[in-house]
């Protein structure tokens, strides 16, 4: 099944255009839960990764049926070494088995055979071995080496998809992405055109391509303009919650039917237990997810 059709149908089945970002760090885990993995008070990569995986699994169980997709940011697992990468792989596997649409947030950027190896690692199977290393439904990619860095991923799109960085949510994104050419078009707008062209032959039955765009919620005017310019490009929208964007600000990233985008929430879910002053982090995340769903649906209705 076309991956973006599957994502859209999962969003509509749960009435929630939210992806849970598992940017999990050891310090995000409640002490009472974490200390069972380090009874001697000493943290090593192995027991840190074990605690992170156990935390993720409880969150996934609590969010199943509430949130249609999960995005796992690889940097937060690489920092715990080989054991951390094992937790990364196990988190993706568990999310997939629970029925979530999975996203590997790896922002890969290279060319030729190297880009092909990245694509196989996260979207396909390793040659000769014929096993999947870190298989995910979607992968994030960086387009700033041009088409050479994207083509190896396009070859695997259809049942899998990619989200290409177009307008990111960080404060300094405009240093490059808002620079204008002589005709007034900005770099992010030019990249958006490329994304649309790259995905023009991989459009599903709901009208959206398997090649999507990362469009930050912290720049609502950009989001609304890109939505109009890219009618067949599905958006992954970071910046909600901890980065400051509200539901009303990101409504312009959606189309007139309330489709076309999914909003990432990471720290607002991972640290909901602190906001709610409870040790039941899984239930706190579920309550935060429900509140976010309500806020998004109300913003879209408005």
Helices and strands as residue ranges (DSSP letters): H 3-14, E 18-21, G 26-28, H 31-34, G 35-37, H 45-63, E 69-73, H 75-78, H 81-97, E 101-108, H 112-123, E 138-141, G 147-149, H 151-154, E 161-167, G 171-173, H 174-177, H 187-198, E 211-215, H 220-229, E 235-237, G 241-243, H 247-250, G 251-253, E 261-265, H 267-270, H 272-275, H 281-301
